[in-house]
Amino acid sequence: MYSPTVIHLFVLLLVCDAKSVGPRGAITLDTVKTCEDNPGGEVELELNLYSLDSKGAKAISLTINSTIPLDDSLTYIMEVQRWDGGWKLEYTHTSLLCADITRFVPNIWKRLAEASEPKLPEKCGVEPGYYVVKEYTALAMDFAVPYVYYGEIMLKVSIFQGRKLILCFFVKGNSQIPQKPF
């Protein structure tokens, strides 16, 4: 398992333009979809990103229909790409599904669990079944990550059972440098 260390982050900041990577700011989502090569079958995922108001607030509704448990028997690969005249791969991470949900997005999991019908468990690990989440919103501060890339970004997540791809989805949006307080 790979996790960034202080040395890795220092090197990353040295080789990257300070305007392209840094602490979390606002992230505006433009697209949330399953991948074209999403296999379906064991895990069916439907995603819908929609506007909540005229100010640009957005929410996601989703349904998951799974015939297998979604837990640490599954691994995932996350690819972070940034638009720079074309999509450029910036970072790849592979790990166990629930271990990293607990580590990097525990607040997102908690809010998803509260918003789902039937309720998801408090800790990551989902039994087979049909789950619905309506009007889910996340905040950039819900991500427990040490840095983010700025600009147009795309995050692609591919989930595997052994070597078999069972689910793939991506998120596109705009990541902004944090506003400085007055």
C-alpha positions as CSV (number, residue, x, y, z in Angstrom):
1,M,0.0,0.0,0.0
2,Y,1.3,3.5,-0.9
3,S,0.6,6.6,1.1
4,P,2.2,10.0,0.7
5,T,4.7,11.0,3.3
6,V,6.0,14.4,4.2
7,I,9.0,13.8,2.0
8,H,6.8,12.8,-0.9
9,L,4.7,15.9,-0.5
10,F,7.8,18.2,-0.2
11,V,9.2,16.7,-3.4
12,L,5.8,17.1,-5.1
13,L,5.6,20.7,-4.2
14,L,9.1,21.3,-5.4
15,V,8.4,19.8,-8.9
16,C,4.9,21.2,-9.3
17,D,3.9,24.7,-10.0
18,A,2.6,26.1,-6.7
19,K,-0.4,27.3,-8.6
20,S,-1.3,23.7,-9.6
21,V,-1.3,21.9,-6.3
22,G,-1.9,22.8,-2.6
23,P,-4.4,22.7,0.2
24,R,-8.2,22.1,-0.4
25,G,-10.3,25.0,-1.7
26,A,-13.7,25.0,-3.3
27,I,-14.5,22.1,-5.7
28,T,-17.3,22.6,-8.2
29,L,-18.6,19.3,-9.8
30,D,-19.5,19.3,-13.5
31,T,-19.9,15.6,-14.2
32,V,-20.5,12.5,-12.2
33,K,-21.0,9.3,-14.3
34,T,-20.2,5.7,-14.7
35,C,-17.4,5.0,-17.1
36,E,-18.1,3.8,-20.7
37,D,-16.4,0.5,-19.9
38,N,-18.3,0.1,-16.6
39,P,-19.1,-3.7,-16.6
40,G,-22.3,-3.7,-14.5
41,G,-23.5,-7.1,-13.3
42,E,-22.4,-7.6,-9.7
43,V,-22.6,-3.9,-8.9
44,E,-25.0,-1.5,-10.7
45,L,-24.6,2.2,-10.1
46,E,-26.8,5.0,-11.3
47,L,-25.6,8.6,-10.7
48,N,-27.3,11.9,-11.2
49,L,-25.7,15.3,-10.6
50,Y,-28.2,18.2,-10.6
51,S,-28.5,21.8,-9.6
52,L,-30.1,22.8,-6.3
53,D,-30.4,26.5,-6.9
54,S,-29.4,29.3,-9.3
55,K,-26.2,30.0,-7.3
56,G,-24.6,26.8,-8.5
57,A,-25.1,24.5,-5.6
58,K,-25.3,20.9,-6.7
59,A,-26.3,17.5,-5.3
60,I,-26.0,13.9,-6.3
61,S,-28.6,11.2,-6.2
62,L,-27.5,7.6,-6.6
63,T,-28.7,4.1,-6.5
64,I,-26.5,1.0,-5.9
65,N,-27.8,-2.5,-6.6
66,S,-25.1,-5.0,-5.5
67,T,-25.1,-8.8,-5.4
68,I,-21.8,-8.8,-3.6
69,P,-20.5,-7.2,-0.4
70,L,-18.7,-3.9,-0.9
71,D,-15.9,-4.1,1.6
72,D,-12.1,-4.7,1.9
73,S,-12.4,-7.8,-0.2
74,L,-12.4,-5.2,-3.0
75,T,-9.5,-3.0,-4.2
76,Y,-9.6,0.1,-6.2
77,I,-7.4,2.2,-8.5
78,M,-8.0,6.0,-8.4
79,E,-6.5,8.1,-11.2
80,V,-6.3,11.9,-10.8
81,Q,-6.0,13.8,-14.0
82,R,-5.7,17.5,-14.7
83,W,-6.6,19.4,-17.9
84,D,-3.6,21.0,-19.4
85,G,-4.5,21.3,-23.1
86,G,-5.5,17.6,-22.7
87,W,-6.0,15.3,-19.8
88,K,-2.7,14.7,-18.0
89,L,-2.4,11.9,-15.4
90,E,-1.1,13.5,-12.2
91,Y,-1.5,10.7,-9.6
92,T,-2.5,7.1,-9.3
93,H,-3.4,5.3,-6.0
94,T,-4.3,1.7,-5.3
95,S,-5.6,0.3,-2.1
96,L,-8.4,-1.6,-0.2
97,L,-11.8,0.0,-0.7
98,C,-13.0,0.4,2.9
99,A,-9.6,1.0,4.4
100,D,-9.2,4.2,2.3
101,I,-12.8,5.3,2.7
102,T,-12.2,5.2,6.5
103,R,-8.8,7.0,6.1
104,F,-9.5,9.7,3.4
105,V,-13.3,10.3,3.4
106,P,-14.8,9.3,6.7
107,N,-17.1,12.3,6.8
108,I,-18.4,11.6,3.3
109,W,-19.1,8.0,4.3
110,K,-20.9,9.2,7.5
111,R,-23.1,11.6,5.5
112,L,-23.8,9.0,2.8
113,A,-24.8,6.5,5.5
114,E,-27.2,9.0,7.0
115,A,-28.7,9.9,3.6
116,S,-29.2,6.3,2.3
117,E,-32.3,4.1,2.3
118,P,-31.9,1.6,3.8
119,K,-29.3,3.1,6.0
120,L,-25.7,2.1,5.3
121,P,-23.7,0.9,8.3
122,E,-21.8,3.4,10.4
123,K,-18.5,1.9,9.3
124,C,-17.6,1.1,5.7
125,G,-18.8,-2.3,4.5
126,V,-22.1,-2.8,2.6
127,E,-24.1,-6.0,2.4
128,P,-25.5,-6.9,-1.0
129,G,-28.7,-5.1,-1.7
130,Y,-30.4,-2.1,-3.2
131,Y,-29.6,1.4,-1.8
132,V,-30.8,4.8,-2.7
133,V,-29.3,8.2,-1.8
134,K,-31.1,11.4,-2.6
135,E,-29.8,15.0,-2.5
136,Y,-26.4,14.2,-1.3
137,T,-24.0,17.1,-1.0
138,A,-20.3,17.0,0.0
139,L,-17.9,19.7,1.0
140,A,-14.3,20.0,-0.1
141,M,-13.4,19.9,3.6
142,D,-14.9,16.4,3.9
143,F,-11.8,15.0,2.1
144,A,-9.0,14.2,4.5
145,V,-6.3,14.5,1.9
146,P,-3.0,16.5,2.3
147,Y,-3.3,18.3,-1.1
148,V,-5.4,18.7,-4.2
149,Y,-4.7,19.7,-7.8
150,Y,-6.1,23.0,-8.9
151,G,-8.0,23.6,-12.2
152,E,-10.1,21.3,-14.2
153,I,-9.7,17.8,-12.7
154,M,-11.0,14.4,-13.3
155,L,-11.0,11.6,-10.8
156,K,-11.6,8.1,-12.1
157,V,-12.3,5.2,-9.7
158,S,-12.1,1.6,-10.9
159,I,-13.1,-1.1,-8.3
160,F,-12.0,-4.7,-8.6
161,Q,-12.9,-8.0,-7.1
162,G,-9.6,-9.8,-7.5
163,R,-8.5,-8.8,-11.0
164,K,-12.0,-8.4,-12.3
165,L,-13.4,-4.9,-12.8
166,I,-16.8,-4.6,-11.2
167,L,-17.4,-0.9,-11.1
168,C,-16.0,2.2,-12.7
169,F,-17.1,5.9,-12.3
170,F,-15.6,9.3,-12.8
171,V,-16.0,12.8,-11.5
172,K,-15.1,16.0,-13.3
173,G,-14.9,19.4,-11.7
174,N,-13.0,22.5,-11.0
175,S,-10.7,22.7,-8.0
176,Q,-9.9,26.2,-6.8
177,I,-7.2,27.6,-4.6
178,P,-8.5,28.4,-1.1
179,Q,-9.7,32.0,-0.6
180,K,-7.5,33.9,1.9
181,P,-9.4,35.4,4.8
182,F,-9.6,39.1,5.0
